[in-house]
Amino acid sequence: MLRTVSLLSGLAAVAAQDALCSAAGAPPVIQATGVDLNFVQAEVTCNNLGGFKPLPDEPGFLPCNDEELRYTNFGTDFGLDIGPADNVVLDLVVTNLTSYIPNNARRNGRTQDQTGSFGQVNLADDQSTDFAYRFYETGTNTPVSLSTGVDFLFFDLDVGEAGRLTESIDVQGALSVTTVEDACRDQNQPSPCLSTTLIISQTGADSFNILATFRGYGVDNAEDPSQILQPVADMNDFEKEAARKYANVSYPAGISGFDVTYSLTPSADPGFSGRNFQYTAVGVNDVTIFNRPCYYCPAVSIPGIPGCAPCGTNADGVVIPCPPGAAYLPDCDFETASTCVPGPTGVNYPACLETCATDCNAECAEYVCNDYECVECYSADCPESTDPDSCFAQKCEQGLGFSSLSSCQASNCEKVVCEAEETQQCFDCKSDYIRSLAGVDGTSYCDDKTLFNVAGFNCRTACNPPVARKDPHLYLPHGGRADFRGANNVTFAMLSAKDVAFNVKFEEADFNWAKRIVHGTKMAAAYWTIRTTTGKMLNIEYNSSSKAGLVHEKGHRDVEVKESMPALVIDNVQVSLENQKLSVVVANKWHMSATVSSFPFGNLAANKNKKLLDIGVEALYDADHDVVAPHGIFGQAYDGDNLGVSGKMDKVKAAESTTEAQAEGSIEGVWSDYKVETPFATAFMYSRFDATAAKPRDVSKLTGEKTQMGEKKVLVGASDVPEVA
């Protein structure tokens, strides 16, 4: 049976209670018991299920390396007793128990590009994966055994064209599985009411299978649980159709999680499609109404009570009569007051009674995250205010506070942002420099930017992404610069890491400017060799005339990865093509790319229709401290020292010139040490592909200019000149 939660049922009890504190005007406290779950208020704080995360420029990307999908502040277990002593804020964490392959990892987290009201897990076609859903104390991996039962609801279970892409779910440890037909009976709707499109089969004492049978079209998907979790008589035709495709799974009290299996049959084009499994949850709880404690300040001090005496209802619900004719002051909210020092009657002295209860100000302090900074409620940074847009109204009065400054800071309130327009450096969002960039209306510079944790390394790579462009100009990790001519029709190792090789072929090319010509080289083709987590060897190639990336796997047909196709996922490797940019992602390790680009001054007759590759390498983990230090022309700069090392650059500006720089001073050895014999070769002097341990390069032996990261301006990804309009 579908359970619903109502906060209205207990309100009638208010009138029956004595108005002990009416003189103080203290409003009643609504205190729940049981479990309250709320997907809408939850925040996705880690989106890396199975090691697959959205790309940095996609919705849902988070700098998180734990292989999980975490919903923070997913709900609260209030326990079975009135009072906050046993209240536990919950996180819901999803992990895969068996091999997991998504069709599109950016779909994990929430529906509607991470803005919707349903949770969501994406699965590739012809896959079946076991998942663990676990309840933890927020911010930890400490399991919580729920005080009451919960209902987990699965939505939009349907079938693709011609019976393909059929969704099914297996659940264990459940009390029951119900559908809209059961809701019809519970609500005493006229018969016939609504029929479900699902087949529910009991496969064991507490296990069930849920099988979709009805063709879905996308436009018939519910957008919010409220459309379905309402009386059938109140639904419109769209909501009725959506309600036929949901199942409600009831779990008993005492669980700390449950396991489910999501399964999907093949599509018409196996390996290139998938579906989303959508869900939400409801807890079982009740509501108790009681009055806040009141305080009076007698003319004569009472032994043991520093100025104030409590009355009203204490933290245990015990009534303490208020003496007549006294002056009353209302308490802080119940949650805050309960953290203060207990008085002799068992009622706490709250911080809001500053003239009476000065003993517990520190214990009752509340900190909130406001404008990327932790501030104290009632302080000059967040003063008491009735303005609905104020810090106080939006944070302090919404239960979003922390009991200590350290716990607020630990919540990742304080963020850093890449200021790319001028400095290419990372700054705290609360720094004076960043605040000086705020708009004339006072809007924070950080509000519409991608943010990173203060202690993270991801901002540095976002601010100074390692790329090689045009004739090739290298923008190296940590901010170094160099030019690299290479040699005609020779392939060089750009990145060599454990199980990853990224090689690039160079060709001679003439770059025509308006009044001069440069005889240089271009990057013409990119090659990857990658060993997956299951030992598969993949070869991937893409060149400047390509319409698709090509993926080779021994024993399998070659696969073309084309524009507008879903990403190809093989174990921990994802390959996609968008806007002529081939992205190769090794989960939690590397994001590498090759982009087909026009020559500079593309409108000049001599440059028309000429194409080359620009490449990029981004570490998705702390590559600077890997036990196998990366190498290659690019990779070696992840050397753990935060120094940018710049090498030789071509600076001749004659009417006709030939490039000569080979990144001397910024690379170990000489340029020819980085040649590879064949496009997909992994062997060269500094190869790391098969290494189990390798130290980073010795920077002290490099002769190039060394600068601390962020010391000087770095024009990230700049080409020779602006394109001619």
N, C-alpha and C positions, 0 to 999 in steps of 0.2 A: 504494500500500500504506500502510495506517495505521501510523505510527511511534509507539512508546511509549518512555517514558523510565524507566530503572530505576537507582536509586542502590545497588542491592544487588550488581550484577555485579562491582564492583571490590573488595568487602569481603574476599574471599578472599585478596587480595594482601597484606593486612595481616600475616597469619601468616607469609608468606614473607620479610618484611623483618626485618633485625636489630633487636632491641629495644635500639637504641643509647641510648635515653633512658628505659629502664624505671625507673632509679633516681629519675628526676624525676617519673615518672607522667604524662608529657605525652601527652595523647590524640592520635590521628591526625587529620589534616585531610582533609576530603572536598572536593576541588577539581574542579569540572567544566570541561570544554572544550565549545565549541559554544554553541548558543542554548537558553536555558531560558525558556519563556513560561508565565505563570501568571495567568489572569484572576481567580482567587479573591483573590490578594494585591493586585491592581491597585486603585487608587483613582480614581474618576471625579472629576477636578479641574476640568473645564469641560464643561458640558452645554448647548451653544448651537448645535447643528448647523443650518447654514443660517440662523442668526439666530433660530431658534425655541427658546425655553427654557421649562421648566416655570414656572408662576406661583409667586410667592414663598411661598405657603402649601402648595405641593405637594411631594411627594417628588422629589428630584433637582434642586431649584432650587439654583443656585450663582451668586454675583455675578461672572459672567464674561461679557465682551463679545466675545471672540474667537469668530468663527463656526465653531466646531469642536466635536467630541466628543473629549475627551482622557482616555486611561487612563494615569495616572502609575504608575511602577514596574510596568509590564506584564511585565517580564522582564529578563534579563541576557544579554548576549552575552559569553561568557567567552573568545572567541577560540579559536585552535587551539593556543596554548602554555600550559603549566602556569604558574600565577602570575597575580597580579592586574594586571600592567602593561597588558594589553589588555582588561580587563574594562570593559564599558559597560552601565550601567543604561538600560533602554529605556522610552520612552513610546510608546504607539500613539495616533495622531491620525487621526480620520476627518473628512473634509470632503466637501461635495458639489461635483461638477464641472459639473453641469447643474442646471436648475431643480428645487427640492426643496419638496414640500408634504407635511407630516406630517398624519396624522389627529389625533394626540394627542402633543404634544411631551414630555409627562411620561413617556412610555414609553421615550424614548431613554435610553441609558446602560446600565442593567442590567435583568434580568428581576425579577419579584416586587417591584415598587415599590422598585427600586434595592438590594435585598438579595440578589438571586439570583446564581447562578454563571455565567450566560451574559451576553455583551454583547448589545446590542439596538438596532436602528434601526427606527423606526416610519415607515410610508409610507401615505399616503392611497390610496384605491381609484382605479383608472384612471390610475395614474401610473407613470412609468419614469424613474429617476434614476441617473446615474453617480456613484459615490463613490470617493474616493481613501483608501486605508488606508496610512499612512506610519509608519515607525519612526524615531524621533528620540532623540538623547541626552536623558535626562530633564531636564525643565524648560527645554528649548530647542527650537528648530526646526532643529537641525543633523542632517541625515540620517545614518543608520547603515547601511552595507552589511553585511548579516548574514554571519557567517563560515560558517554551515551553513544547510541548507534548513529550512523550516518547513512545518507543515501547518495549514491553516485549515479549520475544520469548521463547517458550517451545519446547523442543527437545525430540526425542526418545520416542514418544508416541506410544505404541504398545500393543500387547495382548500376553498372555502366551499360553501354549499348550492346545489344545482342547477348546479354547475360555475362559480359566480361566485367572485370574489376568488381567482383562481388565482395562486400565487406562482411566479416563475421568477427565476433568477440567471444572469448571464453573467459569466464570468471570463476574464481575459487573463494571459499570461505564466506559465501553469501547466505543470507537468510532467505531471500526471494528475489525474483526478477519480475517486474510488472510492466504493463504498457498502458496506453491510453484507454484500452478496453476496461482495465481494472479501475482507472480513474473515473470512467463513465459510471460504473456500478457504485463506486464510493460516493459519487455526487448525486446518485438517484436520478440520473438523466433518463429521459424516455428512451425506450428501446424500439428500433435499433439506434445506437448512438454513433460511435466511431469504431471502425475496425482497424487493427494494427496491420502494418505491412511486414512485420517481423515474425519469425518463427522462434519461439523460446523452447528450448529442450533442456530438461534436467539430466545432467550427465553423471551425477554423483550425489552424495548426501548433501553437500553444500556447494556444488559446482553446476554451472549452467552454460549453455551455448546460445548466443544470440545471432541469428542469421538474417541478413537482408534479402528481400525478394523483389523489391520494387525499383523500377528504373528512376534514377534521379537526374535532374537537369541543372542543378546549381541555383537557378532562380527560385526554387522551392525550399531553400534552406532558411530556417529561422535565424534571426539576427540577435535575439536576446532570449534568455530562458523564460522571462515573464510572458512571452507570447504563447508558450506551451504550458507553463505551470499556472494555469488559471482554469476556472470552470469551463467545461466544454461549451456550455450555453453562451458564454461570453466571447468565444472565439469567432473570428471572421473566417471566410473560406480558405484563405492562404494559411492561417494559423492551424486550421484543422488538418490540412494536408501535411504540414510540417509535423504536427503532433502524432501522426500515424507512424513516424519513423524514429521515435525515441523509445528508450528502455530505461527503467529505474531499477537500480541494483541496491538492495538494502543490506547493510552490514551491521553486525551486532556491536554492542558496547565492548570495550576492552581491547579492540584491535589497535595496532600501531601502524597498520598499512594493509595492503592487499596486492595480489598479483593478477594481471590480466594478460591475455594473448590477443594481439591484433593480427588478423590474417586477411590477405587480399589475393584474389585469383589473377591470372595473367591478363594483360591487355592485348589489343590487336597487334601492337608493336612492342613486344616484351623488352623491358629495360628502359623505356622512355616515358613511363607514365606512373601515376600513383594516386593516392587518395589521402584525405585528412580525416582522422578520428577526433570527433569533438565531444567535449564533456563539461560538466559543471557538478556542483555538489551542494547538498543541503544538510545541515546538522539537526539534531533533535534537542530542543531546549525548552525551557519554561521561563517565565518572567515573574520576578517578585518586586513589589514596590515598597519602599520604606523611606522614611524621612531622613534627611541629613541631620547629623548632630548639630545642636546649637550650643552657643556659649554665652554665659552672662558674666559680667564683671561686678562682683559685689563691692560695696563700700568698704567692708571689713575683709581683710585677707583671710584666706582659709589655709590652715597648716598643710604643707605639702603641695599646695597648688599655687604656682607662680602667677597670681593675678587673675586667672580665669577659671571658671568652673563649667564642666560640661552638663548639658541636659539634652533631651530629645531621644534619639535612638542611637545606641552605640554600635560599634563595628560588628557585634554579635547579634544585633537585632533586639537587644534588651532596652526597654523603655526606662529612661531616667527622667523623672518629672522636673519641669522647669519651675523654679520658685516664682510666685506672682510678683508683679511690680518691678521686675529687674529689667535692665537694658540688655537686649539680645543681639548677638552677631552671628550670621550664618557661617558654617564651616566651609572649607575648601571642598572640592569634589571628593567623593568617597575614596577613589583610588589614591589621590595625593595624600589625603589626611592619614590614611592607614600606614604610610611609611614613616610617620613621625614617632617621637618618643611617647610611649604609653603613659597616660596619667593614672592616678590611684584608682580611678573607677573603671579603667579599661578603655577609656576613650582617648584618642590621640589629640595632641595639641597641633593644629595646623599652622603652616607658615603664613597663611593669609591674615591671621590675627596678630599682626606684627606688634601691636601695643600690648598684647597679653602673652602670647606664646612665642617668645623669642628664642627658646631653647632649640627648636627643631627646624630653623630656617634652612640649614644646610641639607638636612635629610629630606625636606619637602621641596627643595629646588627642582625646577623643571626646565629642561633645555630642549629647544626645537631647532630643526635645520631650516634656516631662512636665508635665501639669497646665497646659497653655497657656504654658509658659515653657521656654526653652532652658537646660539645666543640663549640667554636665560629669559624666561617669561617674567614679566613685570619689570625687567631691567630697561635701561634707556634704549637698548637695541631692539626691544620688543615690549613696549609699554602697554598697559591695559588700555583697550580701546573698543568702542562699539562700531568702528568703521569695518564693514564686511570685507574690505580688501586689505585690512591690516594684518601684520604678522600675528598679532594676538588672536584675532578672530579666526584666521585661517589655519593656524597651527596650534596654539595653546588651547583653544576651546574645542578642538576637533580630536583630542586624544592622541596627538601625534608626537607627544613629548617623550623625553628620556630623563631618567632620574639622576644622571650624572653627565658631566661634560665629556668624559672619556667614552661613555656608551654612545653618546651622540656622534662623536668623531669616528667611532668604530663602525657606524652605520653607513660609511662612505658618503657623508654629507659633503665633505670638502673635496672638490673636484679640480682637475686641471684641464686646460683647453689649449689647443694649438692655435697660436696667433700667426696665421700664414701670410697675411697681406704685407707685413712689414718686417717682422723679425724672424719668422720661422722658428720660434721658440715656444716652449711650454710654460704656462703661467698658472698659478692658483687663480680660480675664478674670483676670489675675494681680494686679490692683490690690487694695489693702487693703480698699477698700469692698466690692468684689464677693466677696472671700474671706470677709468678715464675714457674708455672706448664705448661706454654705454651710450645709447641713443639719446636724443634730446628729451625724449619722454621718460628717461630714467630706466628704460628696459635694460636688463642685464645683457652684456655682450655674449654671455654663455648660453642664454636661453634657447637659441635655435642651433647650437653647435653640438658636435659630437664631443662627449666628455669622457675623461679617463680618471681612474683612481689616482690619488696623489702619489702613492708609492709604485704605480705601475710603470712599465717600460713602454707600453703601447703608444703613449702620446709622442714619445721621441720618434718612433718610426713613422707615425702619422704626419708629424711635422716635417721630417726629413726623410721621405720614403726613398730607399735606394732604387735608382732608375738609371738606365743608359739610353741616351736619345741622340737622334740625328747622326752626326758625323763623328763617331760616337763620343759623346760627352758623358762621363761617369759622375753620378751623384751618389757617393758611397755611404754605407752605414756610419753613423756618428758624425756626419757632416763633411767628410773629406770630398775633394774634387780632383778629377784627373781627366785626361783625354787618352784614348786607346785606339791606335790605328789598326793593330792586328796585322793580318796579311791576307792577300787575295785568295779566295776559295779555301780558307783554312777555318777550322772549327775550334773554338776555345772554351775552356771550362769557366763558366761565370759563377756557378755555385756548386760546391761539392760538400755534401753533408751525409750523415748516416742514412743510407737507403735512398738517397736523392742525388741525382746529377742533372744539372741544367746547363746545356751547352748551346752556343750560338755560332752560326756560320757568318763570316765576314766576306764581303766582296768589294772590289774597287768601284768607286763611283765619283762622278764629278758633280760638285755643288755650285750652281751658277747663281751669283749675286748680280745686282743691277750693273755693277762696274768692276766686278772681279770674279775669278773662278778659283775654286779650291778643289784640288785633286785629292780626294780622301777615300774613305771606306764607309760602307753602310752595313748594318746588320740585316741579313737577307733571310735567315731561317733560324728557327728555335727548335731544340730537341730536348726532350726529357726522358730520363730513365729512372723509374721508381719501383722500388720493392715494397709491396703492400704488407699490411699486418698479417696476412695469411700466406705470404711468400710469393704471391703472383708478381711476375716481372712485366711491367708496362713500359712501352715505348710510345711517346706522344710527339707529334711533329706539327709544325705550323710555319708557313713562309709568307713572304710579303705579297704573293699573288694568290694566296689561298682564299677560298670561300668557306672552308671548314677546317677544323682541326681533325687530325687522324690519330686514332688510338689503336695500337697493336698489342695484342696479348697472345702469347704462344698457345696454339690449340684452339683459338677462336677466330672468327672472321673479324676483319678490321671494321671499326666503327667510326663513322663520320659524325663529328659534333658540329651542328650547324646553328646559325642564328635562329632565335626564337624557339629552339628545342629545349626541353627540360635538361638540366645538368645530367651528365653521365656519372654515375657513382659506382665505383668498384672498391669494395672494402673501405679503407680510410682515405681514398683519393676521389676528388670531384673535379670534373672537367666541364667547362661551359664556355659558350661563345656569345658575346653581346657587343654590338657596335664595333665589330672587327677586332675585339679584344678577347683573346683566348686566355682564360684563367685556369690555372692548375693549382688546386688546393690540396695539401696534405694535412689532414685534420690535426689541429693543435700544434702544427709545426711550421708550415710554409704556405704562403700565398704568392705564387709566381705568375707572371703574365707576359704576353707578347701582343703588341697592338700594331696593326697595319696603319701607317701614317704617310702623309704626303711629304715630299721634299719641301724644305723652306723655299719661299718665293714660288709657290706652286703655280702662280699665274704667268710666270715667265715661260716663253715658248720652249726654252731648253729644259725646263723642269716639269712640263705638263705630263700628267699620267705616270710620273715616276713614284714608286712606292718603296718604303723601307719598313723595318720593324723598330719600335721602341720597346724596351723590356723593363720589367720591374720585379723586385724581390722584396718580400716583406716577411719578417719572422713573426709568427703567431705565438711565440713562447720566448722565454729568456735565453735566446741563442748565445748571448755573451758568456753564459756560464754552463754551457752544455759540456758533458764529460767528453763528447766528441766535438771538438771545436770546428766549426765550419771553415771551409776554405774556398779556393777559386778566386778569380779576379774580384768578384763582389764579396763572396762569403767570408773571406779572411778578415774583413773589417769588424766582424762580430768578435772582438778580441777581449772584451771584458774590462776595458780601461776608460771608456767614455771620452776617448781622444779621437778627434777627426784627423786623419792623415791625408794630406793633399799631395798629389804627384805632378809630374810634368804636364803642361798644357800647351797647345799650339796657339801662339800669339802673333804670328806673322800676318800682316794685313796688306800684303802686296797685291798688285793687280792679278797676279797668278802665283799660286803657291801649292805646295804639296805637304800634307800633314806628316808629322814625324813622331809625335809623342806616343810613348808606349806605357804610360802610367808609371814611369820610373819614379822611384822614391816613395810610392804608396803601396807597392806590392813586394812580396818576398821574391827573391831571385830575379830572373829576367822574364820578359814577356813570353819568350818561346817555351818557358817551362809549363805554360798553360795550354799548349796545343794538345788536342786529342786526335787519335788516329782516324776514328770514324765518328759519324754524327752521334751515335748513342753510346759511345765508349765511356766508361767510368774511370779508366786508369789514366793518370798523369802524375807528375812528381809529387803533388800534395793531395792526392785523392783521399777522401774520407768515406767513400761509399761503403766499404766493407770493414771500416775501422770499428773497434770496440772502445778505444780511448785515443785521444789526440789532444795535445796542448795547443793553445792559441799561438799565433805567431809572436815573435819577439819584436815589439814595436821599437825598442831602443836601437835596433839595427837598421831601421828604415830612415832614409835621408830626407823624406818629404817634410813639409811644414806641418807642425802639429798644433792643434787648437782644441781647447776644452769644448765639449758639446755646447752649442748655443753662444759661444763667444763672438763669432762673427756672422754676418748675414749670409745666408745660403739661399740662392734662388732655386727653389726646388723644381726640378723638371724643366728648367728654362731651355728654350732652343736658341739657335744662333741669333735670330732676329724675329720680330713679330711677323706673322703671315701678312702678305700684301692683300689688301681688301679687293 
